[in-house]
Amino acid sequence: MAMTDYLENALLEHVLANNAFTSPTSLWIALFTAAPNDTAGSGTEVPLTFAYGRVEVTGGPMFTASGTNTRSDNDALITFPTASGGSWGLIDWIGIFDTQTAGNMLLHGQLTDARQVDDTDTIEFAVGALGVTFT
């Protein structure tokens, strides 16, 4: 996954300029049919129709270090609502946001296996399926 410009700037300001950065209290997973990039408003998020909505990552620490010090994985099952009334399309990308709607995208990345979500389908990510790695 890649950091967005928003998160990169916030972390630089926090570490190098001693400006406070408060970690989000909630993280929300968004699904995309076209690639987002480091800038706000990029990519094509599934529209708020057909029962789609971002899903909050819940649990203790929402992501848990895997022990390698370079990777953090989701520590709870992430299940999106069942598509209703139409197809969401081919889901190939995800974003991690700090709010349920609008807000700041913090990270984005391509799925290793794109998933077609049609009417009545459900998409979910098992514990440990979404990993954030910095290199």
TIKOL-273014 format. One record per residue (C-alpha): x, y, z; residue number from 1; residue in three letters. Coordinates in steps of 0.1 Angstrom, whole numbers, plus 5000, padded with zeros to 4 digits. Layout:
// residues N
<rec u="X" v="Y" w="Z" nr="NUM" rest="ALA"/>
...
This chain:
// residues 135
<rec u="5000" v="5000" w="5000" nr="1" rest="MET"/>
<rec u="5011" v="5035" w="4994" nr="2" rest="ALA"/>
<rec u="5006" v="5066" w="5016" nr="3" rest="MET"/>
<rec u="4987" v="5095" w="5002" nr="4" rest="THR"/>
<rec u="5002" v="5130" w="5000" nr="5" rest="ASP"/>
<rec u="4979" v="5139" w="5030" nr="6" rest="TYR"/>
<rec u="4994" v="5113" w="5053" nr="7" rest="LEU"/>
<rec u="5030" v="5118" w="5041" nr="8" rest="GLU"/>
<rec u="5028" v="5155" w="5048" nr="9" rest="ASN"/>
<rec u="5011" v="5150" w="5082" nr="10" rest="ALA"/>
<rec u="5039" v="5125" w="5092" nr="11" rest="LEU"/>
<rec u="5067" v="5147" w="5080" nr="12" rest="LEU"/>
<rec u="5052" v="5177" w="5099" nr="13" rest="GLU"/>
<rec u="5048" v="5155" w="5130" nr="14" rest="HIS"/>
<rec u="5083" v="5140" w="5130" nr="15" rest="VAL"/>
<rec u="5104" v="5169" w="5116" nr="16" rest="LEU"/>
<rec u="5085" v="5200" w="5126" nr="17" rest="ALA"/>
<rec u="5070" v="5188" w="5159" nr="18" rest="ASN"/>
<rec u="5035" v="5195" w="5148" nr="19" rest="ASN"/>
<rec u="5009" v="5172" w="5165" nr="20" rest="ALA"/>
<rec u="4993" v="5145" w="5144" nr="21" rest="PHE"/>
<rec u="4964" v="5126" w="5161" nr="22" rest="THR"/>
<rec u="4958" v="5091" w="5148" nr="23" rest="SER"/>
<rec u="4923" v="5085" w="5135" nr="24" rest="PRO"/>
<rec u="4900" v="5069" w="5160" nr="25" rest="THR"/>
<rec u="4883" v="5049" w="5132" nr="26" rest="SER"/>
<rec u="4895" v="5035" w="5099" nr="27" rest="LEU"/>
<rec u="4872" v="5029" w="5070" nr="28" rest="TRP"/>
<rec u="4879" v="5006" w="5040" nr="29" rest="ILE"/>
<rec u="4867" v="5018" w="5006" nr="30" rest="ALA"/>
<rec u="4865" v="4998" w="4974" nr="31" rest="LEU"/>
<rec u="4875" v="5012" w="4940" nr="32" rest="PHE"/>
<rec u="4869" v="5002" w="4904" nr="33" rest="THR"/>
<rec u="4897" v="5025" w="4891" nr="34" rest="ALA"/>
<rec u="4930" v="5032" w="4907" nr="35" rest="ALA"/>
<rec u="4933" v="5059" w="4933" nr="36" rest="PRO"/>
<rec u="4966" v="5077" w="4937" nr="37" rest="ASN"/>
<rec u="4982" v="5100" w="4963" nr="38" rest="ASP"/>
<rec u="4959" v="5129" w="4957" nr="39" rest="THR"/>
<rec u="4925" v="5136" w="4972" nr="40" rest="ALA"/>
<rec u="4895" v="5126" w="4951" nr="41" rest="GLY"/>
<rec u="4914" v="5103" w="4928" nr="42" rest="SER"/>
<rec u="4902" v="5069" w="4916" nr="43" rest="GLY"/>
<rec u="4867" v="5057" w="4912" nr="44" rest="THR"/>
<rec u="4851" v="5046" w="4945" nr="45" rest="GLU"/>
<rec u="4820" v="5023" w="4942" nr="46" rest="VAL"/>
<rec u="4791" v="5048" w="4942" nr="47" rest="PRO"/>
<rec u="4768" v="5050" w="4973" nr="48" rest="LEU"/>
<rec u="4742" v="5030" w="4955" nr="49" rest="THR"/>
<rec u="4734" v="4993" w="4954" nr="50" rest="PHE"/>
<rec u="4739" v="4991" w="4992" nr="51" rest="ALA"/>
<rec u="4776" v="5001" w="4991" nr="52" rest="TYR"/>
<rec u="4792" v="5020" w="5019" nr="53" rest="GLY"/>
<rec u="4827" v="5021" w="5034" nr="54" rest="ARG"/>
<rec u="4832" v="4996" w="5062" nr="55" rest="VAL"/>
<rec u="4848" v="5004" w="5095" nr="56" rest="GLU"/>
<rec u="4877" v="4984" w="5106" nr="57" rest="VAL"/>
<rec u="4869" v="4974" w="5142" nr="58" rest="THR"/>
<rec u="4887" v="4956" w="5169" nr="59" rest="GLY"/>
<rec u="4915" v="4964" w="5193" nr="60" rest="GLY"/>
<rec u="4942" v="4981" w="5174" nr="61" rest="PRO"/>
<rec u="4925" v="4980" w="5140" nr="62" rest="MET"/>
<rec u="4957" v="4967" w="5124" nr="63" rest="PHE"/>
<rec u="4982" v="4946" w="5142" nr="64" rest="THR"/>
<rec u="5019" v="4943" w="5135" nr="65" rest="ALA"/>
<rec u="5029" v="4909" w="5121" nr="66" rest="SER"/>
<rec u="5062" v="4907" w="5140" nr="67" rest="GLY"/>
<rec u="5083" v="4917" w="5110" nr="68" rest="THR"/>
<rec u="5082" v="4954" w="5120" nr="69" rest="ASN"/>
<rec u="5074" v="4963" w="5083" nr="70" rest="THR"/>
<rec u="5039" v="4949" w="5080" nr="71" rest="ARG"/>
<rec u="5006" v="4955" w="5098" nr="72" rest="SER"/>
<rec u="4975" v="4934" w="5090" nr="73" rest="ASP"/>
<rec u="4938" v="4938" w="5097" nr="74" rest="ASN"/>
<rec u="4929" v="4921" w="5130" nr="75" rest="ASP"/>
<rec u="4892" v="4915" w="5124" nr="76" rest="ALA"/>
<rec u="4870" v="4902" w="5096" nr="77" rest="LEU"/>
<rec u="4859" v="4930" w="5072" nr="78" rest="ILE"/>
<rec u="4825" v="4924" w="5056" nr="79" rest="THR"/>
<rec u="4808" v="4947" w="5032" nr="80" rest="PHE"/>
<rec u="4770" v="4948" w="5028" nr="81" rest="PRO"/>
<rec u="4755" v="4926" w="5002" nr="82" rest="THR"/>
<rec u="4752" v="4943" w="4968" nr="83" rest="ALA"/>
<rec u="4716" v="4951" w="4961" nr="84" rest="SER"/>
<rec u="4700" v="4964" w="4929" nr="85" rest="GLY"/>
<rec u="4730" v="4961" w="4906" nr="86" rest="GLY"/>
<rec u="4767" v="4954" w="4902" nr="87" rest="SER"/>
<rec u="4794" v="4972" w="4920" nr="88" rest="TRP"/>
<rec u="4818" v="4962" w="4892" nr="89" rest="GLY"/>
<rec u="4853" v="4948" w="4892" nr="90" rest="LEU"/>
<rec u="4869" v="4958" w="4925" nr="91" rest="ILE"/>
<rec u="4906" v="4961" w="4920" nr="92" rest="ASP"/>
<rec u="4917" v="4987" w="4945" nr="93" rest="TRP"/>
<rec u="4911" v="4997" w="4982" nr="94" rest="ILE"/>
<rec u="4916" v="5028" w="5001" nr="95" rest="GLY"/>
<rec u="4918" v="5034" w="5039" nr="96" rest="ILE"/>
<rec u="4901" v="5066" w="5051" nr="97" rest="PHE"/>
<rec u="4897" v="5084" w="5084" nr="98" rest="ASP"/>
<rec u="4859" v="5088" w="5080" nr="99" rest="THR"/>
<rec u="4829" v="5069" w="5067" nr="100" rest="GLN"/>
<rec u="4822" v="5095" w="5039" nr="101" rest="THR"/>
<rec u="4845" v="5121" w="5024" nr="102" rest="ALA"/>
<rec u="4874" v="5126" w="5048" nr="103" rest="GLY"/>
<rec u="4911" v="5119" w="5041" nr="104" rest="ASN"/>
<rec u="4924" v="5089" w="5023" nr="105" rest="MET"/>
<rec u="4954" v="5077" w="5042" nr="106" rest="LEU"/>
<rec u="4966" v="5047" w="5022" nr="107" rest="LEU"/>
<rec u="4957" v="5030" w="4989" nr="108" rest="HIS"/>
<rec u="4967" v="4998" w="4972" nr="109" rest="GLY"/>
<rec u="4958" v="4973" w="4945" nr="110" rest="GLN"/>
<rec u="4942" v="4939" w="4955" nr="111" rest="LEU"/>
<rec u="4963" v="4909" w="4945" nr="112" rest="THR"/>
<rec u="4930" v="4893" w="4932" nr="113" rest="ASP"/>
<rec u="4904" v="4916" w="4916" nr="114" rest="ALA"/>
<rec u="4869" v="4907" w="4927" nr="115" rest="ARG"/>
<rec u="4838" v="4911" w="4906" nr="116" rest="GLN"/>
<rec u="4808" v="4921" w="4928" nr="117" rest="VAL"/>
<rec u="4774" v="4916" w="4912" nr="118" rest="ASP"/>
<rec u="4739" v="4919" w="4926" nr="119" rest="ASP"/>
<rec u="4735" v="4898" w="4958" nr="120" rest="THR"/>
<rec u="4773" v="4892" w="4961" nr="121" rest="ASP"/>
<rec u="4792" v="4900" w="4993" nr="122" rest="THR"/>
<rec u="4828" v="4909" w="4995" nr="123" rest="ILE"/>
<rec u="4849" v="4903" w="5027" nr="124" rest="GLU"/>
<rec u="4885" v="4902" w="5038" nr="125" rest="PHE"/>
<rec u="4896" v="4876" w="5063" nr="126" rest="ALA"/>
<rec u="4917" v="4885" w="5093" nr="127" rest="VAL"/>
<rec u="4952" v="4892" w="5080" nr="128" rest="GLY"/>
<rec u="4941" v="4896" w="5044" nr="129" rest="ALA"/>
<rec u="4947" v="4933" w="5042" nr="130" rest="LEU"/>
<rec u="4983" v="4941" w="5049" nr="131" rest="GLY"/>
<rec u="5001" v="4975" w="5050" nr="132" rest="VAL"/>
<rec u="5038" v="4973" w="5043" nr="133" rest="THR"/>
<rec u="5064" v="5001" w="5041" nr="134" rest="PHE"/>
<rec u="5096" v="4995" w="5022" nr="135" rest="THR"/>
